[in-house]
Protein backbone atom coordinates (compact mmCIF):
# COMPACT_ATOMS: atom_id res chain seq x y z
CA UNK A 1 0.00 0.00 0.00
CA UNK A 2 2.85 2.40 0.88
CA UNK A 3 5.39 1.00 -1.58
CA UNK A 4 8.33 3.40 -1.85
CA UNK A 5 8.98 2.55 -5.51
CA UNK A 6 5.41 3.49 -6.46
CA UNK A 7 5.68 6.87 -4.73
CA UNK A 8 9.04 7.45 -6.39
CA UNK A 9 7.42 6.81 -9.77
CA UNK A 10 4.77 9.39 -8.90
CA UNK A 11 7.42 11.94 -7.91
CA UNK A 12 6.33 11.80 -4.27
CA UNK A 13 9.36 10.16 -2.66
CA UNK A 14 10.10 13.02 -0.29
CA UNK A 15 6.43 13.32 0.72
CA UNK A 16 6.27 9.56 1.31
CA UNK A 17 9.35 9.74 3.52
CA UNK A 18 8.05 12.75 5.46
CA UNK A 19 4.69 11.12 6.14
CA UNK A 20 6.25 7.88 7.40
CA UNK A 21 8.60 9.90 9.61
CA UNK A 22 5.83 12.13 10.95
CA UNK A 23 7.39 15.28 9.52
CA UNK A 24 5.53 18.42 8.41
CA UNK A 25 4.67 18.83 4.73
CA UNK A 26 5.38 22.06 2.87
CA UNK A 27 3.17 24.27 0.72
CA UNK A 28 4.76 22.71 -2.39
CA UNK A 29 4.08 19.24 -1.00
CA UNK A 30 0.40 20.13 -0.74
CA UNK A 31 0.34 21.25 -4.37
CA UNK A 32 2.05 18.03 -5.44
CA UNK A 33 -0.57 15.96 -3.64
CA UNK A 34 -3.40 17.81 -5.37
CA UNK A 35 -1.68 17.21 -8.73
CA UNK A 36 -0.91 13.52 -8.19
CA UNK A 37 -2.78 11.39 -10.77
CA UNK A 38 -3.13 8.45 -8.36
CA UNK A 39 -5.75 9.44 -5.81
CA UNK A 40 -5.47 6.08 -4.05
CA UNK A 41 -1.78 6.76 -3.36
CA UNK A 42 -2.68 10.09 -1.74
CA UNK A 43 -5.46 8.38 0.19
CA UNK A 44 -3.13 5.65 1.46
CA UNK A 45 -0.80 8.25 2.95
CA UNK A 46 -3.74 9.99 4.64
CA UNK A 47 -5.07 6.67 5.96
CA UNK A 48 -1.65 5.97 7.46
CA UNK A 49 -1.78 9.28 9.36
CA UNK A 50 -5.40 8.73 10.35
CA UNK A 51 -4.63 5.29 11.78
CA UNK A 52 -1.57 6.65 13.60
CA UNK A 53 -3.78 9.24 15.30
CA UNK A 54 -6.97 7.28 15.91
CA UNK A 55 -6.50 3.63 14.99
CA UNK A 56 -9.78 2.14 13.79
CA UNK A 57 -11.98 4.58 15.75
CA UNK A 58 -14.55 6.66 13.89
CA UNK A 59 -16.34 9.28 15.97
CA UNK A 60 -19.91 10.54 16.01
CA UNK A 61 -21.97 12.76 18.31
CA UNK A 62 -25.58 12.72 19.48
CA UNK A 63 -26.42 16.32 18.73
CA UNK A 64 -29.21 18.70 17.86
CA UNK A 65 -28.41 21.46 15.36
CA UNK A 66 -30.50 24.63 15.50
CA UNK A 67 -30.26 27.37 12.85
CA UNK A 68 -31.86 30.37 14.56
CA UNK A 69 -32.24 32.62 11.48
CA UNK A 70 -31.30 32.85 7.81
CA UNK A 71 -31.61 36.65 7.66
CA UNK A 72 -28.08 37.93 7.19
CA UNK A 73 -26.29 41.18 6.43
CA UNK A 74 -23.26 39.61 4.78
CA UNK A 75 -24.68 39.06 1.29
CA UNK A 76 -22.36 36.20 0.32
CA UNK A 77 -22.73 35.37 -3.37
CA UNK A 78 -22.49 31.60 -2.84
CA UNK A 79 -25.09 31.33 -0.08
CA UNK A 80 -28.49 29.77 -0.83
CA UNK A 81 -29.40 29.85 2.87
CA UNK A 82 -29.48 33.60 3.46
CA UNK A 83 -32.30 36.07 3.08
CA UNK A 84 -31.76 39.83 3.23
CA UNK A 85 -34.84 40.78 5.26
CA UNK A 86 -37.39 39.18 7.59
CA UNK A 87 -40.15 39.90 5.06
CA UNK A 88 -38.45 38.10 2.20
CA UNK A 89 -40.01 34.75 1.10
CA UNK A 90 -38.28 31.87 2.83
CA UNK A 91 -36.88 34.00 5.65
CA UNK A 92 -37.17 32.75 9.23
CA UNK A 93 -36.18 33.84 12.72
CA UNK A 94 -36.71 31.59 15.74
CA UNK A 95 -37.79 32.90 19.12
CA UNK A 96 -36.21 31.72 22.34
CA UNK A 97 -39.24 29.55 22.95
CA UNK A 98 -38.91 28.06 19.45
CA UNK A 99 -35.34 27.05 20.29
CA UNK A 100 -36.32 25.60 23.66
CA UNK A 101 -39.22 23.68 22.09
CA UNK A 102 -36.91 22.12 19.49
CA UNK A 103 -34.50 21.18 22.24
CA UNK A 104 -37.24 19.68 24.41
CA UNK A 105 -38.50 17.63 21.48
CA UNK A 106 -35.00 16.32 20.76
CA UNK A 107 -34.52 15.25 24.40
CA UNK A 108 -37.81 13.40 24.75
CA UNK A 109 -37.50 9.73 25.62
CA UNK A 110 -34.21 8.06 26.54
CA UNK A 111 -31.96 9.84 24.00
CA UNK A 112 -29.34 11.93 25.77
CA UNK A 113 -27.88 14.79 23.71
CA UNK A 114 -24.14 15.30 23.97
CA UNK A 115 -24.07 18.57 22.02
CA UNK A 116 -26.32 21.50 21.19
CA UNK A 117 -25.10 23.22 18.01
CA UNK A 118 -26.46 26.74 17.44
CA UNK A 119 -25.50 28.72 14.34
CA UNK A 120 -27.24 31.14 11.99
CA UNK A 121 -27.09 34.24 9.85
CA UNK A 122 -25.87 37.64 11.03
CA UNK A 123 -29.26 39.21 11.73
CA UNK A 124 -29.17 43.04 11.95
CA UNK A 125 -31.59 43.22 14.91
CA UNK A 126 -30.67 40.27 17.13
CA UNK A 127 -28.45 41.74 19.85
CA UNK A 128 -25.90 39.96 21.99
CA UNK A 129 -28.13 40.15 25.06
CA UNK A 130 -30.73 37.99 23.32
CA UNK A 131 -28.16 35.26 22.67
CA UNK A 132 -26.86 35.49 26.23
CA UNK A 133 -30.41 34.97 27.45
CA UNK A 134 -30.86 31.93 25.20
CA UNK A 135 -27.63 30.27 26.34
CA UNK A 136 -28.25 31.12 29.98
CA UNK A 137 -31.76 29.64 29.85
CA UNK A 138 -30.60 26.47 28.08
CA UNK A 139 -27.86 25.98 30.65
CA UNK A 140 -30.34 26.46 33.51
CA UNK A 141 -32.77 23.90 32.07
CA UNK A 142 -30.12 21.45 30.81
CA UNK A 143 -26.96 22.05 32.87
CA UNK A 144 -25.22 18.94 31.52
CA UNK A 145 -25.63 19.83 27.83
CA UNK A 146 -22.45 21.18 26.18
CA UNK A 147 -23.17 24.38 24.23
CA UNK A 148 -21.45 24.73 20.87
CA UNK A 149 -22.42 27.95 19.14
CA UNK A 150 -21.47 30.88 16.90
CA UNK A 151 -18.78 31.08 14.28
CA UNK A 152 -16.05 33.76 14.34
CA UNK A 153 -18.13 35.60 11.73
CA UNK A 154 -21.07 35.78 14.13
CA UNK A 155 -18.77 36.90 16.94
CA UNK A 156 -17.46 39.78 14.83
CA UNK A 157 -21.04 40.71 13.91
CA UNK A 158 -22.07 40.83 17.59
CA UNK A 159 -19.03 43.01 18.35
CA UNK A 160 -19.99 45.49 15.62
CA UNK A 161 -23.61 45.68 16.77
CA UNK A 162 -22.60 46.28 20.40
CA UNK A 163 -19.61 48.52 19.75
CA UNK A 164 -17.33 46.30 21.84
CA UNK A 165 -14.36 44.06 21.11
CA UNK A 166 -14.69 40.49 19.90
CA UNK A 167 -12.80 39.40 23.01
CA UNK A 168 -15.46 40.95 25.24
CA UNK A 169 -18.18 39.19 23.23
CA UNK A 170 -16.42 35.87 23.78
CA UNK A 171 -15.98 36.56 27.50
CA UNK A 172 -19.68 37.32 27.90
CA UNK A 173 -20.73 34.21 25.98
CA UNK A 174 -18.36 31.99 27.94
CA UNK A 175 -19.87 33.35 31.15
CA UNK A 176 -23.31 32.05 30.12
CA UNK A 177 -22.13 28.59 29.09
CA UNK A 178 -20.36 28.61 25.72
CA UNK A 179 -17.73 25.83 25.65
CA UNK A 180 -17.19 25.20 21.93
CA UNK A 181 -17.50 27.07 18.63
CA UNK A 182 -18.17 25.65 15.16
CA UNK A 183 -15.73 26.64 12.46
CA UNK A 184 -17.96 28.09 9.77
CA UNK A 185 -17.35 31.31 7.89
CA UNK A 186 -13.70 30.61 7.07
CA UNK A 187 -14.63 29.91 3.43
CA UNK A 188 -11.36 30.58 1.54
CA UNK A 189 -8.82 32.93 3.12
CA UNK A 190 -7.25 34.22 -0.12
CA UNK A 191 -7.53 38.02 -0.14
CA UNK A 192 -8.19 38.30 -3.87
CA UNK A 193 -10.82 35.58 -4.05
CA UNK A 194 -12.67 36.25 -0.79
CA UNK A 195 -14.19 39.58 -1.96
CA UNK A 196 -15.73 37.74 -4.92
CA UNK A 197 -17.64 35.25 -2.79
CA UNK A 198 -18.16 36.94 0.61
CA UNK A 199 -17.27 40.64 0.36
CA UNK A 200 -18.90 41.78 3.60
CA UNK A 201 -17.96 38.86 5.84
CA UNK A 202 -15.17 38.92 8.42
CA UNK A 203 -11.89 38.65 6.54
CA UNK A 204 -9.23 36.00 7.04
CA UNK A 205 -7.27 38.08 9.55
CA UNK A 206 -10.35 38.68 11.72
CA UNK A 207 -11.51 35.04 11.49
CA UNK A 208 -8.13 33.74 12.62
CA UNK A 209 -7.75 36.42 15.32
CA UNK A 210 -11.15 35.64 16.85
CA UNK A 211 -10.38 31.92 16.80
CA UNK A 212 -7.16 32.64 18.67
CA UNK A 213 -9.00 34.80 21.20
CA UNK A 214 -11.45 31.96 21.85
CA UNK A 215 -8.59 29.53 22.34
CA UNK A 216 -6.97 31.93 24.80
CA UNK A 217 -10.17 31.82 26.88
CA UNK A 218 -10.25 28.03 26.84
CA UNK A 219 -13.05 27.83 24.27
CA UNK A 220 -12.28 25.06 21.79
CA UNK A 221 -13.24 25.64 18.15
CA UNK A 222 -13.51 23.82 14.88
CA UNK A 223 -12.25 25.16 11.56
CA UNK A 224 -13.44 24.79 7.98
CA UNK A 225 -12.68 25.39 4.33
CA UNK A 226 -15.32 25.91 1.65
CA UNK A 227 -13.95 24.49 -1.60
CA UNK A 228 -15.06 23.52 -5.08
CA UNK A 229 -16.13 26.99 -6.26
CA UNK A 230 -13.79 29.61 -7.79
CA UNK A 231 -10.63 28.72 -5.87
CA UNK A 232 -7.59 26.87 -7.22
CA UNK A 233 -5.40 24.27 -5.53
CA UNK A 234 -2.83 26.84 -4.42
CA UNK A 235 -5.55 28.79 -2.60
CA UNK A 236 -6.71 25.62 -0.87
CA UNK A 237 -3.19 24.78 0.29
CA UNK A 238 -2.67 28.38 1.44
CA UNK A 239 -5.87 28.12 3.50
CA UNK A 240 -4.68 24.91 5.15
CA UNK A 241 -1.28 26.41 5.90
CA UNK A 242 -2.86 29.45 7.59
CA UNK A 243 -5.00 27.20 9.79
CA UNK A 244 -1.92 25.16 10.69
CA UNK A 245 -0.01 28.33 11.56
CA UNK A 246 -2.83 29.58 13.80
CA UNK A 247 -2.96 26.19 15.52
CA UNK A 248 0.77 26.45 16.20
CA UNK A 249 0.06 29.77 17.95
CA UNK A 250 -3.11 29.09 19.93
CA UNK A 251 -3.69 25.32 19.86
CA UNK A 252 -7.48 25.31 20.20
CA UNK A 253 -8.67 23.86 16.89
CA UNK A 254 -10.17 20.46 17.65
CA UNK A 255 -11.51 19.41 14.26
CA UNK A 256 -11.19 20.48 10.62
CA UNK A 257 -14.22 20.19 8.33
CA UNK A 258 -13.72 20.51 4.56
CA UNK A 259 -17.06 21.73 3.17
CA UNK A 260 -17.78 20.97 -0.50
CA UNK A 261 -19.56 23.81 -2.27
CA UNK A 262 -23.11 22.78 -3.17
CA UNK A 263 -24.09 24.26 -6.51
CA UNK A 264 -27.77 23.43 -6.91
CA UNK A 265 -29.39 26.53 -5.38
CA UNK A 266 -26.41 28.85 -5.18
CA UNK A 267 -26.42 32.40 -6.49
CA UNK A 268 -22.80 31.82 -7.54
CA UNK A 269 -22.70 30.09 -10.92
CA UNK A 270 -19.67 28.01 -11.77
CA UNK A 271 -18.03 27.18 -15.10
CA UNK A 272 -18.88 23.77 -16.58
CA UNK A 273 -15.47 22.31 -15.75
CA UNK A 274 -16.26 22.71 -12.04
CA UNK A 275 -19.41 20.59 -12.29
CA UNK A 276 -20.01 16.91 -12.90
CA UNK A 277 -19.20 13.49 -11.42
CA UNK A 278 -15.52 14.27 -10.84
CA UNK A 279 -16.58 16.30 -7.81
CA UNK A 280 -16.72 13.13 -5.69
CA UNK A 281 -13.07 12.34 -6.38
CA UNK A 282 -12.13 15.94 -5.65
CA UNK A 283 -13.86 15.72 -2.28
CA UNK A 284 -11.96 12.57 -1.33
CA UNK A 285 -8.65 14.07 -2.47
CA UNK A 286 -9.32 17.26 -0.48
CA UNK A 287 -10.05 15.23 2.65
CA UNK A 288 -6.80 13.31 2.17
CA UNK A 289 -4.61 16.34 1.47
CA UNK A 290 -6.14 18.15 4.45
CA UNK A 291 -5.33 15.25 6.77
CA UNK A 292 -1.74 15.24 5.53
CA UNK A 293 -1.21 19.01 5.77
CA UNK A 294 -2.94 19.63 9.12
CA UNK A 295 -0.51 17.70 11.29
CA UNK A 296 -1.44 19.65 14.44
CA UNK A 297 -5.26 19.44 14.27
CA UNK A 298 -6.35 16.11 15.79
CA UNK A 299 -9.65 15.41 14.05
CA UNK A 300 -11.00 15.66 10.51
CA UNK A 301 -14.71 15.45 9.80
CA UNK A 302 -16.45 13.97 6.78
CA UNK A 303 -19.65 15.98 7.18
CA UNK A 304 -22.29 13.56 5.92
CA UNK A 305 -24.87 16.31 5.44
CA UNK A 306 -22.75 17.97 2.75
CA UNK A 307 -20.94 14.95 1.32
CA UNK A 308 -23.81 12.49 1.52
CA UNK A 309 -23.58 9.34 3.68
CA UNK A 310 -21.95 7.10 1.04
CA UNK A 311 -19.10 9.45 0.18
CA UNK A 312 -18.63 10.30 3.87
CA UNK A 313 -18.19 6.58 4.58
CA UNK A 314 -15.54 6.37 1.85
CA UNK A 315 -13.79 9.44 3.27
CA UNK A 316 -13.00 7.43 6.42
CA UNK A 317 -10.47 5.62 4.22
CA UNK A 318 -9.04 8.94 3.00
CA UNK A 319 -8.12 10.45 6.36
CA UNK A 320 -11.41 11.42 8.02
CA UNK A 321 -12.14 10.10 11.52
CA UNK A 322 -15.47 11.78 12.33
CA UNK A 323 -18.92 11.84 10.68
CA UNK A 324 -20.61 14.54 12.84
CA UNK A 325 -23.84 13.20 14.30
CA UNK A 326 -27.58 12.79 14.55
CA UNK A 327 -28.19 16.52 13.76
CA UNK A 328 -32.04 16.14 13.60
CA UNK A 329 -32.60 19.31 11.55
CA UNK A 330 -30.19 21.18 9.30
CA UNK A 331 -31.09 24.05 6.96
CA UNK A 332 -27.89 25.61 5.62
CA UNK A 333 -26.71 22.69 3.51
CA UNK A 334 -30.18 21.59 2.52
CA UNK A 335 -31.21 25.04 1.30
CA UNK A 336 -28.02 24.94 -0.80
CA UNK A 337 -29.11 21.68 -2.40
CA UNK A 338 -27.97 18.86 -0.10
CA UNK A 339 -30.03 15.73 -0.76
CA UNK A 340 -29.05 13.90 2.43
CA UNK A 341 -31.52 13.17 5.21
CA UNK A 342 -32.21 15.79 7.88
CA UNK A 343 -30.93 13.48 10.58
CA UNK A 344 -29.65 10.00 11.38
CA UNK A 345 -30.25 7.73 14.36
CA UNK A 346 -27.51 6.29 16.55
CA UNK A 347 -27.96 2.79 15.03
CA UNK A 348 -27.75 4.28 11.52
CA UNK A 349 -24.54 6.17 12.31
CA UNK A 350 -22.95 3.18 14.02
CA UNK A 351 -23.94 0.90 11.17
CA UNK A 352 -22.43 3.34 8.65
CA UNK A 353 -19.16 3.20 10.54
CA UNK A 354 -19.08 -0.58 11.04
CA UNK A 355 -20.00 -1.25 7.41
CA UNK A 356 -17.04 0.96 6.45
CA UNK A 357 -14.67 -1.19 8.46
CA UNK A 358 -14.19 1.07 11.47
CA UNK A 359 -15.19 1.08 15.15
CA UNK A 360 -17.90 3.58 16.20
CA UNK A 361 -17.02 5.81 19.14
CA UNK A 362 -19.54 8.22 20.58
CA UNK A 363 -18.16 11.61 21.63
CA UNK A 364 -19.40 14.95 22.91
CA UNK A 365 -18.96 18.53 21.63
CA UNK A 366 -15.31 18.77 22.71
CA UNK A 367 -14.44 15.24 21.54
CA UNK A 368 -14.52 13.55 24.91
CA UNK A 369 -15.40 9.88 24.46
CA UNK A 370 -18.79 9.05 25.95
CA UNK A 371 -19.65 5.93 27.90
CA UNK A 372 -22.96 4.17 27.11
CA UNK A 373 -26.01 5.90 28.58
CA UNK A 374 -27.08 5.04 32.08
CA UNK A 375 -30.66 5.89 33.06
CA UNK A 376 -30.96 9.66 32.80
CA UNK A 377 -27.28 10.36 32.25
CA UNK A 378 -24.34 10.12 29.91
CA UNK A 379 -20.75 10.27 31.05
CA UNK A 380 -17.41 10.84 29.37
CA UNK A 381 -14.54 8.43 29.62
CA UNK A 382 -11.50 10.29 28.37
CA UNK A 383 -10.48 13.38 26.46
CA UNK A 384 -9.84 13.01 22.73
CA UNK A 385 -8.70 16.50 21.79
C-alpha positions as CSV (number, residue, x, y, z in Angstrom):
1,X,0.0,0.0,0.0
2,X,2.8,2.4,0.9
3,X,5.4,1.0,-1.6
4,X,8.3,3.4,-1.9
5,X,9.0,2.5,-5.5
6,X,5.4,3.5,-6.5
7,X,5.7,6.9,-4.7
8,X,9.0,7.4,-6.4
9,X,7.4,6.8,-9.8
10,X,4.8,9.4,-8.9
11,X,7.4,11.9,-7.9
12,X,6.3,11.8,-4.3
13,X,9.4,10.2,-2.7
14,X,10.1,13.0,-0.3
15,X,6.4,13.3,0.7
16,X,6.3,9.6,1.3
17,X,9.4,9.7,3.5
18,X,8.0,12.8,5.5
19,X,4.7,11.1,6.1
20,X,6.2,7.9,7.4
21,X,8.6,9.9,9.6
22,X,5.8,12.1,11.0
23,X,7.4,15.3,9.5
24,X,5.5,18.4,8.4
25,X,4.7,18.8,4.7
26,X,5.4,22.1,2.9
27,X,3.2,24.3,0.7
28,X,4.8,22.7,-2.4
29,X,4.1,19.2,-1.0
30,X,0.4,20.1,-0.7
31,X,0.3,21.2,-4.4
32,X,2.1,18.0,-5.4
33,X,-0.6,16.0,-3.6
34,X,-3.4,17.8,-5.4
35,X,-1.7,17.2,-8.7
36,X,-0.9,13.5,-8.2
37,X,-2.8,11.4,-10.8
38,X,-3.1,8.4,-8.4
39,X,-5.8,9.4,-5.8
40,X,-5.5,6.1,-4.0
41,X,-1.8,6.8,-3.4
42,X,-2.7,10.1,-1.7
43,X,-5.5,8.4,0.2
44,X,-3.1,5.7,1.5
45,X,-0.8,8.2,3.0
46,X,-3.7,10.0,4.6
47,X,-5.1,6.7,6.0
48,X,-1.6,6.0,7.5
49,X,-1.8,9.3,9.4
50,X,-5.4,8.7,10.4
51,X,-4.6,5.3,11.8
52,X,-1.6,6.7,13.6
53,X,-3.8,9.2,15.3
54,X,-7.0,7.3,15.9
55,X,-6.5,3.6,15.0
56,X,-9.8,2.1,13.8
57,X,-12.0,4.6,15.8
58,X,-14.5,6.7,13.9
59,X,-16.3,9.3,16.0
60,X,-19.9,10.5,16.0
61,X,-22.0,12.8,18.3
62,X,-25.6,12.7,19.5
63,X,-26.4,16.3,18.7
64,X,-29.2,18.7,17.9
65,X,-28.4,21.5,15.4
66,X,-30.5,24.6,15.5
67,X,-30.3,27.4,12.9
68,X,-31.9,30.4,14.6
69,X,-32.2,32.6,11.5
70,X,-31.3,32.9,7.8
71,X,-31.6,36.7,7.7
72,X,-28.1,37.9,7.2
73,X,-26.3,41.2,6.4
74,X,-23.3,39.6,4.8
75,X,-24.7,39.1,1.3
76,X,-22.4,36.2,0.3
77,X,-22.7,35.4,-3.4
78,X,-22.5,31.6,-2.8
79,X,-25.1,31.3,-0.1
80,X,-28.5,29.8,-0.8
81,X,-29.4,29.9,2.9
82,X,-29.5,33.6,3.5
83,X,-32.3,36.1,3.1
84,X,-31.8,39.8,3.2
85,X,-34.8,40.8,5.3
86,X,-37.4,39.2,7.6
87,X,-40.2,39.9,5.1
88,X,-38.4,38.1,2.2
89,X,-40.0,34.8,1.1
90,X,-38.3,31.9,2.8
91,X,-36.9,34.0,5.6
92,X,-37.2,32.7,9.2
93,X,-36.2,33.8,12.7
94,X,-36.7,31.6,15.7
95,X,-37.8,32.9,19.1
96,X,-36.2,31.7,22.3
97,X,-39.2,29.5,23.0
98,X,-38.9,28.1,19.5
99,X,-35.3,27.1,20.3
100,X,-36.3,25.6,23.7
101,X,-39.2,23.7,22.1
102,X,-36.9,22.1,19.5
103,X,-34.5,21.2,22.2
104,X,-37.2,19.7,24.4
105,X,-38.5,17.6,21.5
106,X,-35.0,16.3,20.8
107,X,-34.5,15.3,24.4
108,X,-37.8,13.4,24.7
109,X,-37.5,9.7,25.6
110,X,-34.2,8.1,26.5
111,X,-32.0,9.8,24.0
112,X,-29.3,11.9,25.8
113,X,-27.9,14.8,23.7
114,X,-24.1,15.3,24.0
115,X,-24.1,18.6,22.0
116,X,-26.3,21.5,21.2
117,X,-25.1,23.2,18.0
118,X,-26.5,26.7,17.4
119,X,-25.5,28.7,14.3
120,X,-27.2,31.1,12.0
121,X,-27.1,34.2,9.8
122,X,-25.9,37.6,11.0
123,X,-29.3,39.2,11.7
124,X,-29.2,43.0,11.9
125,X,-31.6,43.2,14.9
126,X,-30.7,40.3,17.1
127,X,-28.5,41.7,19.8
128,X,-25.9,40.0,22.0
129,X,-28.1,40.1,25.1
130,X,-30.7,38.0,23.3
131,X,-28.2,35.3,22.7
132,X,-26.9,35.5,26.2
133,X,-30.4,35.0,27.5
134,X,-30.9,31.9,25.2
135,X,-27.6,30.3,26.3
136,X,-28.3,31.1,30.0
137,X,-31.8,29.6,29.9
138,X,-30.6,26.5,28.1
139,X,-27.9,26.0,30.7
140,X,-30.3,26.5,33.5
141,X,-32.8,23.9,32.1
142,X,-30.1,21.5,30.8
143,X,-27.0,22.1,32.9
144,X,-25.2,18.9,31.5
145,X,-25.6,19.8,27.8
146,X,-22.4,21.2,26.2
147,X,-23.2,24.4,24.2
148,X,-21.4,24.7,20.9
149,X,-22.4,28.0,19.1
150,X,-21.5,30.9,16.9
151,X,-18.8,31.1,14.3
152,X,-16.1,33.8,14.3
153,X,-18.1,35.6,11.7
154,X,-21.1,35.8,14.1
155,X,-18.8,36.9,16.9
156,X,-17.5,39.8,14.8
157,X,-21.0,40.7,13.9
158,X,-22.1,40.8,17.6
159,X,-19.0,43.0,18.3
160,X,-20.0,45.5,15.6
161,X,-23.6,45.7,16.8
162,X,-22.6,46.3,20.4
163,X,-19.6,48.5,19.8
164,X,-17.3,46.3,21.8
165,X,-14.4,44.1,21.1
166,X,-14.7,40.5,19.9
167,X,-12.8,39.4,23.0
168,X,-15.5,40.9,25.2
169,X,-18.2,39.2,23.2
170,X,-16.4,35.9,23.8
171,X,-16.0,36.6,27.5
172,X,-19.7,37.3,27.9
173,X,-20.7,34.2,26.0
174,X,-18.4,32.0,27.9
175,X,-19.9,33.3,31.1
176,X,-23.3,32.0,30.1
177,X,-22.1,28.6,29.1
178,X,-20.4,28.6,25.7
179,X,-17.7,25.8,25.6
180,X,-17.2,25.2,21.9
181,X,-17.5,27.1,18.6
182,X,-18.2,25.7,15.2
183,X,-15.7,26.6,12.5
184,X,-18.0,28.1,9.8
185,X,-17.3,31.3,7.9
186,X,-13.7,30.6,7.1
187,X,-14.6,29.9,3.4
188,X,-11.4,30.6,1.5
189,X,-8.8,32.9,3.1
190,X,-7.3,34.2,-0.1
191,X,-7.5,38.0,-0.1
192,X,-8.2,38.3,-3.9
193,X,-10.8,35.6,-4.0
194,X,-12.7,36.3,-0.8
195,X,-14.2,39.6,-2.0
196,X,-15.7,37.7,-4.9
197,X,-17.6,35.2,-2.8
198,X,-18.2,36.9,0.6
199,X,-17.3,40.6,0.4
200,X,-18.9,41.8,3.6
201,X,-18.0,38.9,5.8
202,X,-15.2,38.9,8.4
203,X,-11.9,38.6,6.5
204,X,-9.2,36.0,7.0
205,X,-7.3,38.1,9.5
206,X,-10.4,38.7,11.7
207,X,-11.5,35.0,11.5
208,X,-8.1,33.7,12.6
209,X,-7.8,36.4,15.3
210,X,-11.2,35.6,16.9
211,X,-10.4,31.9,16.8
212,X,-7.2,32.6,18.7
213,X,-9.0,34.8,21.2
214,X,-11.4,32.0,21.9
215,X,-8.6,29.5,22.3
216,X,-7.0,31.9,24.8
217,X,-10.2,31.8,26.9
218,X,-10.3,28.0,26.8
219,X,-13.0,27.8,24.3
220,X,-12.3,25.1,21.8
221,X,-13.2,25.6,18.2
222,X,-13.5,23.8,14.9
223,X,-12.2,25.2,11.6
224,X,-13.4,24.8,8.0
225,X,-12.7,25.4,4.3
226,X,-15.3,25.9,1.6
227,X,-13.9,24.5,-1.6
228,X,-15.1,23.5,-5.1
229,X,-16.1,27.0,-6.3
230,X,-13.8,29.6,-7.8
231,X,-10.6,28.7,-5.9
232,X,-7.6,26.9,-7.2
233,X,-5.4,24.3,-5.5
234,X,-2.8,26.8,-4.4
235,X,-5.5,28.8,-2.6
236,X,-6.7,25.6,-0.9
237,X,-3.2,24.8,0.3
238,X,-2.7,28.4,1.4
239,X,-5.9,28.1,3.5
240,X,-4.7,24.9,5.1
241,X,-1.3,26.4,5.9
242,X,-2.9,29.4,7.6
243,X,-5.0,27.2,9.8
244,X,-1.9,25.2,10.7
245,X,0.0,28.3,11.6
246,X,-2.8,29.6,13.8
247,X,-3.0,26.2,15.5
248,X,0.8,26.5,16.2
249,X,0.1,29.8,18.0
250,X,-3.1,29.1,19.9
251,X,-3.7,25.3,19.9
252,X,-7.5,25.3,20.2
253,X,-8.7,23.9,16.9
254,X,-10.2,20.5,17.6
255,X,-11.5,19.4,14.3
256,X,-11.2,20.5,10.6
257,X,-14.2,20.2,8.3
258,X,-13.7,20.5,4.6
259,X,-17.1,21.7,3.2
260,X,-17.8,21.0,-0.5
261,X,-19.6,23.8,-2.3
262,X,-23.1,22.8,-3.2
263,X,-24.1,24.3,-6.5
264,X,-27.8,23.4,-6.9
265,X,-29.4,26.5,-5.4
266,X,-26.4,28.9,-5.2
267,X,-26.4,32.4,-6.5
268,X,-22.8,31.8,-7.5
269,X,-22.7,30.1,-10.9
270,X,-19.7,28.0,-11.8
271,X,-18.0,27.2,-15.1
272,X,-18.9,23.8,-16.6
273,X,-15.5,22.3,-15.7
274,X,-16.3,22.7,-12.0
275,X,-19.4,20.6,-12.3
276,X,-20.0,16.9,-12.9
277,X,-19.2,13.5,-11.4
278,X,-15.5,14.3,-10.8
279,X,-16.6,16.3,-7.8
280,X,-16.7,13.1,-5.7
281,X,-13.1,12.3,-6.4
282,X,-12.1,15.9,-5.6
283,X,-13.9,15.7,-2.3
284,X,-12.0,12.6,-1.3
285,X,-8.6,14.1,-2.5
286,X,-9.3,17.3,-0.5
287,X,-10.1,15.2,2.7
288,X,-6.8,13.3,2.2
289,X,-4.6,16.3,1.5
290,X,-6.1,18.2,4.4
291,X,-5.3,15.3,6.8
292,X,-1.7,15.2,5.5
293,X,-1.2,19.0,5.8
294,X,-2.9,19.6,9.1
295,X,-0.5,17.7,11.3
296,X,-1.4,19.6,14.4
297,X,-5.3,19.4,14.3
298,X,-6.3,16.1,15.8
299,X,-9.6,15.4,14.0
300,X,-11.0,15.7,10.5
301,X,-14.7,15.4,9.8
302,X,-16.5,14.0,6.8
303,X,-19.7,16.0,7.2
304,X,-22.3,13.6,5.9
305,X,-24.9,16.3,5.4
306,X,-22.7,18.0,2.7
307,X,-20.9,14.9,1.3
308,X,-23.8,12.5,1.5
309,X,-23.6,9.3,3.7
310,X,-22.0,7.1,1.0
311,X,-19.1,9.5,0.2
312,X,-18.6,10.3,3.9
313,X,-18.2,6.6,4.6
314,X,-15.5,6.4,1.9
315,X,-13.8,9.4,3.3
316,X,-13.0,7.4,6.4
317,X,-10.5,5.6,4.2
318,X,-9.0,8.9,3.0
319,X,-8.1,10.5,6.4
320,X,-11.4,11.4,8.0
321,X,-12.1,10.1,11.5
322,X,-15.5,11.8,12.3
323,X,-18.9,11.8,10.7
324,X,-20.6,14.5,12.8
325,X,-23.8,13.2,14.3
326,X,-27.6,12.8,14.5
327,X,-28.2,16.5,13.8
328,X,-32.0,16.1,13.6
329,X,-32.6,19.3,11.6
330,X,-30.2,21.2,9.3
331,X,-31.1,24.0,7.0
332,X,-27.9,25.6,5.6
333,X,-26.7,22.7,3.5
334,X,-30.2,21.6,2.5
335,X,-31.2,25.0,1.3
336,X,-28.0,24.9,-0.8
337,X,-29.1,21.7,-2.4
338,X,-28.0,18.9,-0.1
339,X,-30.0,15.7,-0.8
340,X,-29.0,13.9,2.4
341,X,-31.5,13.2,5.2
342,X,-32.2,15.8,7.9
343,X,-30.9,13.5,10.6
344,X,-29.7,10.0,11.4
345,X,-30.3,7.7,14.4
346,X,-27.5,6.3,16.6
347,X,-28.0,2.8,15.0
348,X,-27.8,4.3,11.5
349,X,-24.5,6.2,12.3
350,X,-22.9,3.2,14.0
351,X,-23.9,0.9,11.2
352,X,-22.4,3.3,8.7
353,X,-19.2,3.2,10.5
354,X,-19.1,-0.6,11.0
355,X,-20.0,-1.2,7.4
356,X,-17.0,1.0,6.5
357,X,-14.7,-1.2,8.5
358,X,-14.2,1.1,11.5
359,X,-15.2,1.1,15.1
360,X,-17.9,3.6,16.2
361,X,-17.0,5.8,19.1
362,X,-19.5,8.2,20.6
363,X,-18.2,11.6,21.6
364,X,-19.4,15.0,22.9
365,X,-19.0,18.5,21.6
366,X,-15.3,18.8,22.7
367,X,-14.4,15.2,21.5
368,X,-14.5,13.5,24.9
369,X,-15.4,9.9,24.5
370,X,-18.8,9.1,25.9
371,X,-19.6,5.9,27.9
372,X,-23.0,4.2,27.1
373,X,-26.0,5.9,28.6
374,X,-27.1,5.0,32.1
375,X,-30.7,5.9,33.1
376,X,-31.0,9.7,32.8
377,X,-27.3,10.4,32.2
378,X,-24.3,10.1,29.9
379,X,-20.7,10.3,31.1
380,X,-17.4,10.8,29.4
381,X,-14.5,8.4,29.6
382,X,-11.5,10.3,28.4
383,X,-10.5,13.4,26.5
384,X,-9.8,13.0,22.7
385,X,-8.7,16.5,21.8
